[in-house]
Amino acid sequence: MPEQKPWDETTGSGAISGAGAGGGMDLAMDEGTTLEKTPGGPEGTGPAGKPRSLWSDAWRDLRRNPVFIISSLVILFLVVISIWPSLIADQDPLDCDLSKAQEGSQPGHPFGFDGQGCDVYTRTVYGARTSVTVGVLSALGVSLLGGVLGGLAGFFGRGWDAVLSRITDVFFGIPVVLGGLVFLSVVTSSTVWPVIGFIVLLGWPQIARIARGSVITAKQNDYVQAARALGASNSRMMLRHIMPNAIAPVIVVATIALGTYISLEATLSYLGVGLKPPAVSWGIDISAASQYVRNAPHMLLWPAGALAVTVLAFIMLGDAVRDALDPKLR
């Protein structure tokens, strides 16, 4: 009787070892092929396997955010009509006819006429130029002045920091509207520059404190300490290592505050100390329409609605940018 072997060496172990080796090799080849065909690397890296920056991640999130898209389209429309108002309004905002004062909507005049017989639609369109100009230039001025002073105070500390803190405390104690009444009451110019100068004068302390805190946080990072140990100058550390990583909070606050600056200009113009006729401003039109609310509410509805939509668009844009640039919200 032939002896039975409990294990066939030629078919058992060989088959198992071959399957194991072959399976491992096939798995390795599949993984390698998969990695080569994948357009992007692991999570947190770009197409070439390089780490994604905060800005690239923020832009990717913004493109997927409907709030950012809607607010950007509204702001783009406002910017276009601010530069070229004649694209949608072919009349002169200062061309008035007293015989049509306070009349409602008519063919060619969808918003009716104001108390002086001026076309409300045309004045509403041209008023966007003033509001956008004041908001954008004020935000730029506040960001530059506050960012530079706050950044220097946060980087050098000691005397710079102490002086800036006391100065900002003084400015924070000045009521904005009261300060505008006092500062602009002696200005006779009807241009936007006195209003912009006043907003920058009282608005920079907020940005300065934000920039100071961001710089203090950024300069404690390891890469800044390494650059300092390697002998990098203060200007190189500030411009190359600290500011690119500390500017995000400043952008967020300035974007949100831009809508506030637009409403502040309208408030000061409403009170009679901001822009003055013959300048065209939503605040001036709202002030003129306030005494005709019962008889001609359309005079107040359209400029006030345009102001509300503009301020809301910039605030929504600022909120979307804040959510995209804040790593804690990811």
C-alpha positions in Angstrom: 0.0 0.0 0.0 1.6 3.2 -1.1 2.5 5.7 1.7 0.3 8.8 1.7 2.0 12.1 2.3 0.1 14.6 4.4 1.5 17.5 2.3 2.3 17.7 -1.3 5.4 19.8 -1.6 5.1 20.4 -5.3 1.5 21.5 -5.3 0.8 22.7 -1.7 3.6 24.9 -0.5 4.6 25.9 -4.0 1.2 27.0 -4.9 0.7 28.9 -1.7 4.1 30.6 -1.9 3.5 31.5 -5.5 0.1 32.9 -4.8 1.4 34.8 -1.9 4.4 36.3 -3.8 2.3 36.8 -6.9 -0.5 38.4 -5.0 1.9 40.7 -3.2 3.6 41.7 -6.4 0.3 42.3 -8.2 -0.9 44.4 -5.3 2.3 46.4 -5.3 2.0 46.9 -9.1 -1.7 48.0 -8.8 -0.8 50.5 -6.1 2.0 51.9 -8.2 -0.1 52.2 -11.2 -2.9 53.8 -9.2 -0.5 56.4 -7.8 0.9 57.2 -11.2 -2.6 57.7 -12.7 -3.9 59.8 -9.8 -3.7 63.5 -10.8 -3.3 64.8 -7.3 -1.3 63.5 -4.4 -2.5 62.7 -0.9 -4.9 65.0 0.9 -3.2 68.4 1.5 -1.0 68.2 -1.5 -1.3 69.6 -5.0 -1.1 67.9 -8.4 2.7 67.5 -8.2 2.6 66.3 -4.6 3.6 69.7 -3.3 1.9 71.0 -0.1 -1.0 73.3 -0.8 -0.8 76.8 0.6 -3.5 78.6 2.7 -4.3 80.8 -0.3 -4.8 77.9 -2.7 -7.0 76.1 -0.2 -9.0 79.4 0.4 -9.5 79.9 -3.4 -10.7 76.4 -3.8 -13.2 76.8 -1.0 -14.4 80.2 -2.3 -15.1 78.8 -5.7 -17.5 76.3 -4.1 -19.2 78.8 -1.9 -22.5 80.1 -3.3 -22.4 83.1 -0.9 -19.1 84.2 -2.4 -20.3 83.7 -6.0 -23.5 85.7 -5.5 -21.8 88.6 -3.6 -19.0 88.7 -6.1 -21.4 89.0 -9.0 -23.3 91.8 -7.2 -20.1 93.7 -6.4 -18.8 93.2 -10.0 -22.0 94.7 -11.3 -21.7 97.6 -9.0 -18.0 98.2 -10.0 -19.0 98.1 -13.7 -21.8 100.6 -13.4 -19.6 102.8 -11.1 -17.0 103.0 -13.9 -19.4 103.2 -16.8 -22.9 104.3 -15.5 -23.9 105.3 -19.0 -24.2 101.6 -19.9 -27.5 101.4 -18.2 -28.4 105.1 -17.6 -28.4 107.4 -20.6 -29.6 110.6 -18.8 -27.9 113.2 -16.7 -28.5 112.9 -13.0 -28.4 116.7 -12.6 -31.0 117.2 -15.4 -34.2 118.0 -13.5 -37.7 119.2 -14.4 -39.7 120.8 -11.5 -42.9 120.1 -13.3 -42.4 116.4 -12.7 -41.4 116.6 -9.1 -42.5 113.6 -7.0 -44.2 111.9 -9.9 -44.2 108.1 -10.0 -43.0 105.6 -12.6 -43.4 106.6 -16.2 -42.1 105.2 -19.5 -38.4 105.8 -19.6 -38.3 106.7 -15.9 -39.0 103.4 -14.1 -38.2 104.8 -10.6 -40.1 108.1 -11.0 -38.9 111.5 -10.0 -37.6 113.1 -6.8 -38.6 116.4 -5.1 -36.6 118.4 -7.7 -37.9 116.6 -10.7 -34.7 114.6 -11.2 -34.8 111.0 -12.5 -34.5 108.7 -9.5 -33.3 105.8 -11.6 -30.4 107.8 -13.0 -29.4 109.2 -9.7 -29.5 105.7 -8.1 -27.2 104.4 -10.8 -24.7 107.3 -10.5 -24.8 107.1 -6.7 -23.1 103.7 -6.9 -19.9 105.5 -8.1 -19.7 107.5 -4.9 -20.4 104.7 -2.6 -18.0 102.2 -4.2 -15.3 104.8 -4.5 -15.6 105.8 -0.8 -15.7 102.2 0.4 -12.8 100.8 -1.7 -10.4 103.8 -1.2 -11.2 104.0 2.5 -10.6 100.2 3.0 -7.3 100.5 1.1 -6.2 103.5 3.1 -7.2 102.0 6.5 -5.5 98.7 5.6 -2.2 100.3 4.5 -2.0 102.7 7.5 -3.2 100.3 10.1 -1.4 97.3 8.7 2.0 99.1 8.6 1.7 100.7 12.1 0.3 97.5 13.6 2.9 95.3 11.9 5.8 97.5 13.1 4.4 97.5 16.7 3.9 93.7 16.7 7.3 93.0 15.3 9.5 95.4 17.3 7.3 95.5 20.5 8.4 97.5 23.6 8.3 101.2 22.9 6.5 100.9 19.5 3.9 98.6 21.0 3.3 100.8 24.0 2.9 104.0 22.0 0.6 102.4 19.5 -1.6 101.0 22.2 -2.1 104.4 23.9 -2.8 106.1 20.5 -5.4 103.5 19.5 -7.1 103.8 22.9 -7.5 107.5 22.3 -9.0 107.0 18.8 -11.3 104.2 20.1 -12.8 106.7 22.5 -13.9 109.0 19.8 -17.6 108.4 18.6 -17.5 108.0 14.9 -20.7 110.0 14.0 -19.8 112.7 16.5 -16.3 112.9 15.2 -17.6 113.2 11.6 -20.0 116.0 12.6 -17.1 117.9 14.1 -14.4 117.1 11.5 -16.5 117.5 8.3 -18.6 120.5 9.5 -15.6 122.8 8.7 -15.0 121.2 5.2 -16.7 123.0 2.3 -15.5 120.6 -0.4 -18.2 118.5 -2.2 -15.8 115.8 -3.2 -15.3 112.3 -1.7 -11.8 113.0 -0.4 -12.6 114.7 3.0 -15.0 111.7 3.8 -12.3 109.2 2.8 -9.7 111.0 4.9 -12.0 111.1 7.9 -12.8 107.3 7.6 -9.1 106.5 7.3 -8.3 108.7 10.3 -10.8 106.9 12.6 -10.7 103.5 11.0 -7.0 102.5 11.1 -6.8 101.6 14.9 -9.0 98.5 14.4 -6.8 97.2 11.5 -3.7 98.1 13.5 -4.7 95.9 16.4 -5.6 93.0 14.1 -2.2 93.4 12.3 -0.3 93.6 15.6 -1.8 90.4 17.0 -1.2 88.5 13.7 2.4 89.6 13.5 3.0 88.7 17.1 1.6 85.2 16.4 3.5 84.8 13.2 6.9 85.8 14.5 6.8 83.1 17.1 6.7 80.3 14.5 9.7 78.0 14.0 10.5 79.1 10.4 10.8 82.8 11.6 13.2 81.7 14.4 15.2 79.7 12.0 15.5 82.7 9.6 16.6 84.9 12.5 19.2 82.3 13.5 20.5 82.2 10.0 21.1 86.0 10.1 18.1 87.2 8.1 17.6 91.0 8.4 14.5 92.4 10.0 13.1 93.7 6.6 13.6 90.2 5.0 11.9 88.4 7.9 9.0 90.9 7.9 8.4 90.9 4.1 9.2 87.3 3.2 8.2 85.3 6.3 5.8 87.2 8.6 3.6 89.5 6.4 2.5 86.7 3.9 1.3 84.7 6.9 -0.2 87.6 8.9 -2.1 89.5 6.2 -5.1 87.2 6.0 -6.9 88.6 9.1 -6.3 92.1 7.9 -7.9 91.3 4.5 -10.9 89.7 6.2 -11.6 92.6 8.6 -11.0 95.2 5.8 -13.5 93.4 3.5 -16.2 93.3 6.1 -15.5 96.9 7.2 -15.8 98.1 3.6 -19.6 97.8 3.7 -19.5 99.7 7.0 -17.6 102.5 5.4 -20.2 102.8 2.6 -23.0 103.0 5.2 -21.0 105.6 7.2 -20.6 107.8 4.1 -24.4 107.6 3.5 -25.0 108.4 7.2 -22.7 111.5 7.1 -24.3 112.7 3.9 -27.7 112.2 5.3 -26.7 114.4 8.3 -25.5 117.1 5.9 -21.7 116.9 6.7 -20.6 114.3 4.2 -21.0 114.8 0.5 -22.9 117.9 -0.5 -24.9 118.8 -3.6 -24.3 118.9 -6.5 -22.5 115.6 -5.7 -24.7 112.5 -6.3 -24.9 110.2 -3.4 -27.4 107.7 -2.0 -27.1 109.4 1.4 -28.0 112.8 -0.1 -31.0 111.3 -1.9 -32.2 109.5 1.2 -31.9 112.8 3.2 -33.9 114.7 0.5 -36.6 112.0 0.3 -37.1 111.7 4.1 -39.5 114.6 4.1 -41.6 113.1 1.3 -42.0 109.6 2.5 -45.8 109.7 2.8 -46.5 111.4 -0.5 -43.7 109.9 -2.6 -42.2 106.8 -1.0 -40.5 105.7 -4.2 -38.0 108.6 -3.7 -36.7 106.8 -0.5 -37.2 103.2 -1.6 -34.8 102.9 -4.5 -31.7 104.7 -3.1 -32.2 103.0 0.3 -32.6 99.6 -1.3 -29.5 100.1 -3.4 -27.5 101.1 -0.3 -28.8 98.0 1.6 -27.9 95.6 -1.2 -24.4 97.1 -1.6 -23.6 96.9 2.1 -25.0 93.4 2.3 -23.0 92.2 -0.7 -19.7 93.4 0.9 -20.5 91.9 4.3 -21.4 88.6 2.7 -18.1 88.7 0.7 -16.2 89.4 3.9 -17.9 86.5 5.7 -17.1 84.1 2.8 -13.4 85.2 2.8 -13.2 84.8 6.6 -14.6 81.3 6.4 -12.1 80.4 3.7 -9.0 81.9 5.4 -9.6 80.7 8.9 -8.0 77.3 9.4 -10.0 76.7 12.6 -13.2 76.6 10.5 -12.0 73.8 8.2 
